[in-house]
Amino acid sequence: MGTIAFESFESTFQILNPFKDFAPDDHRVEVRKDPLLGATSVHNPFLKDKAKVFFGDNDPELLKKLVEESAKNCIFCGDFVEKSTARYPDDIIPGGRIKVGEAVLFANLFSLGKYHPVIALSKAHFLRPSEFSPELIGNGFKAARRFLDMAYDEDPSALYASVNANYLFPAGASLVHPHLQMMITTLAYSYQAQLIDASAAYFQKNGSSYFMDLVETERRTNARYIAQKGAWHWLAAYSPMGTNEIMAVHERETDFGRLTESDISDLSDGISRVLACYEGLGHLSFNYTLYSMREGARSEGFRCLFKIINRQNLYPNYRNDDYFLQKMLHSELIILLPEDLTRKAKEYF
C-alpha cells in the first residue's frame, strides 16, 4: 500500500475592513492539493458565513415559472418522447430505443460521437433532488448498461465510457426534464485520461490501487469517509473539483459493463441519498459522472468512479459559479469544507 499525502498550504494576512470602520480583519487561506492529480482548491473560512453571496436562495416563483414554461414544449414529456426523439437503426437497437421502467434511451440529435445517447429518466418533467428515487436513477443506469453492452459487442475500440447528468440550467442542461447523457469513446477525454494515467503510475510505483488506498486511508482517519453501500465507498473529496463534491469508488471493477445488478442498485441508492443531502443544503442543480474503462484496457489501479457536485441556485440575475478560478486556473473554491460536508452527508446514509 502506498502512502497518500493530503497536502495543504496556509497563508495569513490582514486587511482594513471598511464595513468595520477600517478595523483590522485577520484572514487565513488554505490551498489544498488533490493527492492523485495535484489539482488545487482554495478555502477562506470567512466564506462559510457568506455562502448566500455565492449561491443565494432558490426563488420558488422563478423555478415554478421555468418548470411550467419549459413543460409546454418538452420533447421528453408524455408521447413526445416517442414522436420527437431520434431512434437508432433497428439493426443496432431493435425498436430504435431502450426502455427500462420510466427510463427511455434514444439517439442524440446533437451527438458528439458515434456512441452518445440521451436517457430520459422519468415521466415527471421536474423533480426535486430528493425525488430522484433509487429506482428512477437505477433504471437510467440499466438502460445505459444495455447500450454499453451493444457497443462492446460491435466495436472493440469502444474503451472508455461515462454516464453524465446535467440537472437544471445552472448545470448546463438545455432541458429541465431529468435526463442523462452517455459517452463511449476510443480516446479517453482529458480528465478521465488524467485519472487513468495517474492511477496507472501510482500502481507501477506502489503495486496497489490508488483508489483503494484512498478508501482505506480515508476510512481509517474518518475525516471524509461517509459510508459503504455494497461494494461502493462514499467519501467527500479532499480537494474538490466542484462545490460539495462527493465521490464513490467501487472496490473491484474498472468497467461499468462488469457491474452487477446489485452494484447498480447500491450506486443508485447512494446517489439518491447525496441528492437528498444537496437539497437539505439548499441546492437543486447538480452534475455527476460515472467514469468507466473497458476491462483489460490498461486499467491497472483504476476503479469505477462516480463524482457528483452541486451547482448554482436559481434566482433572478443569478451569478455563474464557474469563473476564472475554475475555467482559467483549473482550481476550485471551497465554501463548505469537505470535513463539514461529510458530517452532513452521513445523516443521509
Secondary structure, 3 states (H helix, E strand, C coil): CCCCCCCEEEEEEEEEEHHHCCEEEEEEEEEEECCCCCCEEEECHHHHHHHHHHHCCCCHHHHHHHHHHHHCCCCCCCCHHHHCCECCCCCCCCCCCEEECCEEEEECCCCCCCECCEEECCCCCCCCHHHCCHHHHHHHHHHHHHHHHHHHHHCCCCCEEEEEEEECHHHCCCCCCCEEEEEEECCCCHHHHHHHHHHHHHHHHHCCCHHHHHHHHHHHHCCCEEEEECCEEEEECCCCCCCCCEEEEECCCCCHHHCCHHHHHHHHHHHHHHHHHHHHCCCCCEEEEEEEECCCCCCCCCCCEEEEEECCCCCCCCCCCCCHHHHCCCCEEECCCHHHHHHHHHCCC
